[in-house]
């Protein structure tokens, strides 16, 4: 799930309260490229007797964006914090160039601080909606912010291999997130063949956007490559999908959580 420390609607404390009301016993905060919300999430979880697994979702890039989840990370490790800061610095440089290119194509956001902490393209898209430039987030990405968009900026970002290594070197389990699009493009197994040798440990098989048939395919692929078949709600806020994701107990154990 995601909090206000990245692109979520609820604070870490509000997420825990919502999870408690749903009867959940385990939760993972996987904010994009930041661990700033984890202390609050863990403290709130202790008050509600909910186990919080320290986690993150790293944005990485080849010819398109690939997300890698990291579960059970040592989120206060100095080398890990330095690696995250490097990624944040690259995002800042990307954002400054993006702001310039948006203005060149008629999107004037000069009064907005693109260097704001955890300021990403989804927030930019929502600003564009508020100001009447586009109607939806998808439209913002297709026309302007996505790879084929008029204002797209590549940026100097993590490769998927580097993202996996960063998580594994920190003692976490690296998981390839929401693989449906990669599967539909016929590239999923090619990506796995590159990431498994550098330490990829799981594939996100259980996901709100996956049909039962797709879940079966992804779990078979995970088994083929010796990966944990993980899952998550990828929850961003009340207006979206459900916060719950039911997983088998052995999956939680492999991610470092043994339930009482």
C-alpha positions in Angstrom: 0.0 0.0 0.0 1.0 3.6 -0.5 0.8 6.6 1.8 0.9 10.4 1.5 4.7 10.0 1.6 4.5 9.0 -2.1 1.3 8.9 -4.2 -1.2 7.6 -1.6 -4.2 9.5 -0.2 -4.0 8.4 3.4 -1.2 8.9 6.0 0.6 5.8 7.4 -1.5 6.1 10.6 -4.8 6.3 8.6 -3.7 3.3 6.5 -3.2 1.2 9.7 -6.6 2.3 11.1 -8.3 1.3 7.8 -6.4 -2.0 7.8 -7.5 -2.6 11.5 -11.2 -2.0 10.6 -10.8 -4.5 7.8 -9.5 -7.1 10.2 -6.0 -7.3 8.7 -3.1 -8.8 10.7 -0.2 -7.9 8.4 0.6 -4.9 6.2 3.4 -3.6 4.1 4.0 0.1 3.3 5.6 0.2 -0.2 5.9 3.9 -0.9 7.7 4.8 -4.1 11.4 5.3 -3.7 11.1 6.4 0.0 11.0 4.9 3.5 10.0 8.2 5.2 6.6 6.9 6.3 7.8 3.6 7.8 8.5 4.8 11.4 5.0 6.2 11.6 3.5 3.1 10.0 5.3 0.7 12.4 4.4 2.7 15.5 0.7 2.8 14.4 0.8 -0.9 13.7 2.0 -1.7 17.2 -0.9 0.2 18.7 -3.4 -1.9 16.7 -1.5 -5.2 16.9 -0.8 -5.2 13.1 2.5 -6.6 11.9 4.2 -4.1 9.6 6.7 -5.4 7.1 9.2 -2.6 6.2 9.1 -2.3 2.4 9.6 0.0 -0.6 8.7 0.1 -4.3 11.7 1.2 -6.4 11.2 2.8 -9.8 13.6 1.5 -12.4 14.0 2.0 -16.1 14.9 0.2 -19.3 13.1 1.5 -22.4 10.1 1.9 -20.0 9.4 2.0 -16.3 9.6 -1.2 -14.2 8.7 -1.4 -10.5 10.6 -3.6 -8.1 9.2 -4.2 -4.6 11.5 -4.7 -1.7 10.1 -6.6 1.4 11.8 -6.9 4.8 14.4 -4.2 4.1 16.7 -2.7 6.7 15.3 0.7 6.0 17.6 2.6 8.3 20.8 1.2 6.9 23.1 4.0 5.9 24.2 2.6 2.5 20.5 2.0 1.6 19.6 5.6 2.6 22.4 6.8 0.4 21.2 4.7 -2.6 17.7 6.2 -2.1 19.1 9.7 -2.0 20.9 9.2 -5.3 17.6 8.1 -6.8 15.8 11.1 -5.4 18.5 13.4 -6.8 18.0 11.9 -10.2 14.2 12.4 -9.9 14.7 16.0 -9.0 16.8 16.6 -12.1 14.2 14.8 -14.2 11.4 17.0 -12.7 13.2 20.2 -13.4 13.7 19.3 -17.1 10.1 18.0 -17.3 8.8 21.3 -16.0 10.7 23.1 -18.7 9.4 20.8 -21.5 5.8 21.1 -20.3 6.0 24.9 -20.6 7.4 24.5 -24.1 4.2 22.5 -25.1 1.8 24.9 -23.4 1.5 23.4 -19.9 2.4 26.3 -17.5 3.1 25.1 -14.0 5.7 27.8 -13.2 4.3 28.4 -9.7 4.7 24.8 -8.7 7.7 23.5 -6.8 8.8 20.5 -8.9 11.6 19.9 -6.3 9.1 19.2 -3.5 9.8 16.0 -1.6 8.5 12.8 -3.3 7.1 14.9 -6.2 6.4 12.5 -9.0 4.6 12.3 -12.4 1.3 11.2 -10.9 1.1 14.4 -8.8 2.0 16.4 -11.9 -0.8 14.7 -13.8 -3.3 15.5 -11.0 -2.2 19.2 -11.1 -2.7 19.2 -14.9 -6.3 17.9 -14.3 -7.0 20.6 -11.6 -5.9 23.3 -14.1 -7.9 22.0 -17.0 -5.1 20.8 -19.2 -6.2 17.2 -19.3 -9.2 15.2 -18.0 -7.6 12.1 -16.6 -4.2 10.9 -15.3 -4.1 8.5 -18.3 -4.6 11.3 -20.7 -1.7 13.3 -19.0 0.6 10.3 -19.4 -0.4 9.5 -23.0 -0.1 13.1 -24.2 2.6 14.5 -22.1 4.3 12.5 -19.3 4.6 9.0 -20.7 7.4 7.6 -22.9 5.6 8.7 -26.1 4.4 12.0 -24.5 5.4 15.4 -25.7 7.3 16.3 -22.5 8.8 13.0 -21.6 12.2 13.0 -19.9 14.3 9.8 -19.6 16.4 10.9 -16.6 19.4 9.0 -15.1 17.5 6.4 -13.2 18.0 2.9 -11.6 18.1 -0.1 -13.9 15.9 -3.1 -12.9 19.1 -5.0 -12.1 20.4 -2.2 -9.9 17.0 -2.0 -8.1 17.1 -5.7 -7.3 20.7 -5.5 -6.1 19.9 -2.5 -3.9 17.2 -4.5 -2.2 19.1 -7.8 -1.9 22.2 -6.1 -0.6 20.1 -4.5 2.1 18.8 -7.9 3.2 15.4 -7.6 1.6 13.4 -9.8 -0.8 13.1 -8.3 -4.3 9.8 -8.8 -6.1 8.9 -7.8 -9.7 5.7 -5.8 -9.3 2.4 -6.1 -11.3 3.7 -8.1 -14.3 0.6 -8.1 -16.5 1.7 -5.5 -19.0 5.1 -7.1 -19.3 3.4 -10.5 -19.9 1.1 -9.0 -22.6 4.1 -7.4 -24.3 5.8 -10.8 -24.4 8.8 -9.6 -22.4 8.1 -11.0 -18.9 10.3 -14.1 -19.1 13.1 -12.1 -20.8 13.1 -9.7 -17.9 13.0 -12.6 -15.4 16.0 -14.2 -17.1 17.9 -11.0 -16.4 16.7 -10.4 -12.9 16.8 -13.9 -11.3 20.6 -14.2 -11.6 21.1 -10.9 -9.7 18.8 -12.0 -6.8 15.1 -11.5 -7.8 13.1 -13.4 -5.2 9.5 -13.0 -6.1 6.8 -12.2 -8.7 3.7 -10.3 -7.8 1.1 -12.9 -8.9 -1.9 -11.8 -6.8 -3.0 -8.3 -7.8 -6.4 -6.5 -8.2 -5.9 -6.2 -12.0 -5.1 -9.9 -12.5 -7.9 -12.3 -13.6 -8.0 -15.8 -12.1 -6.5 -17.2 -15.3 -3.7 -14.7 -15.2 -3.0 -15.5 -11.6 -2.6 -19.1 -12.6 -0.2 -18.2 -15.4 1.9 -16.0 -13.2 2.1 -18.5 -10.4 3.3 -21.1 -12.9 5.9 -18.7 -14.2 7.0 -18.0 -10.6 7.4 -21.7 -9.9 9.4 -22.1 -13.2 11.9 -19.6 -12.0 11.9 -20.5 -8.3 10.2 -17.3 -7.3 7.9 -16.6 -4.4 4.3 -15.9 -5.7 3.6 -12.7 -3.8 0.6 -10.4 -3.9 -0.6 -7.0 -2.8 -3.5 -4.6 -3.1 -1.3 -1.7 -4.4 -3.7 0.4 -2.4 -3.5 4.2 -2.9 -6.8 5.4 -1.4 -10.4 4.8 -0.5 -11.7 5.6 -4.0 -9.6 2.8 -5.5 -9.3 -1.0 -5.0 -9.8 -2.8 -1.7 -7.0 -2.6 0.9 -7.1 -6.3 1.5 -5.0 -9.0 -0.2 -5.2 -12.6 1.1 -2.0 -14.5 0.9 -1.0 -18.1 1.8 0.9 -18.3 5.1 4.0 -19.8 3.5 4.3 -16.7 1.3 4.4 -14.5 4.4 7.0 -16.8 6.0 9.2 -16.5 3.0 9.0 -12.7 3.2 10.2 -12.9 6.8 6.9 -12.9 8.7 5.8 -15.9 10.8 2.3 -15.5 12.1 1.4 -16.6 15.6 
